[in-house]
Amino acid sequence: MPTAPDSSATDRHGLEVLTLAQCLTLLRSRPLGRLAYIDRGAPTVVPVNHLVDRSTVVLRTLSGGKLDAAIVNRPVAFQLDDHDPARGTGWSVVVRGNAELLDDPELIARYNDELESWAIAEGTEVAWIRIVADEFSGRRLRRMA
């Protein structure tokens, strides 16, 4: 089961520590996040469309592509954030876990209906990948009065 704080608290910098439920709500609020993984020994970060199914982050990539070869069965991190500089507010959620290739036709059919992708053309063969989370962490900045 993924870990996240159970109650609202602040960290040593005064940022609000988000609960698992808050992290999942925020992850569902935006369609585009960043996937971090190791590619040929070097850290790599790429933007990806995603969806959240329970406590699992799901994304798709070109089938047989560099991304699915680099991350399947390996540790990855996924990050999503937002900020409002005028108000001095913002938040960030990070998910850490392992990437798995999805091959369940029922799930894939459902995900195809739920996830739009701006980077993959209609009819292109894709691979579906899920991040099985070990850890969720989230922080929120609120301007001090």
Secondary structure, DSSP 4 states (H G I P E B T S, - for coil): --B--SS-EE-TTSPEEPPHHHHHHHHTT-SEEEEEEEETTEEEEEEEEEEEETTEEEEEEETT-HHHHHHBTSEEEEEEEEEETTTTEEEEEEEEEEEEEE--HHHHHHHHHH---SSS-TT--EEEEEEEEEEEEEEEE----
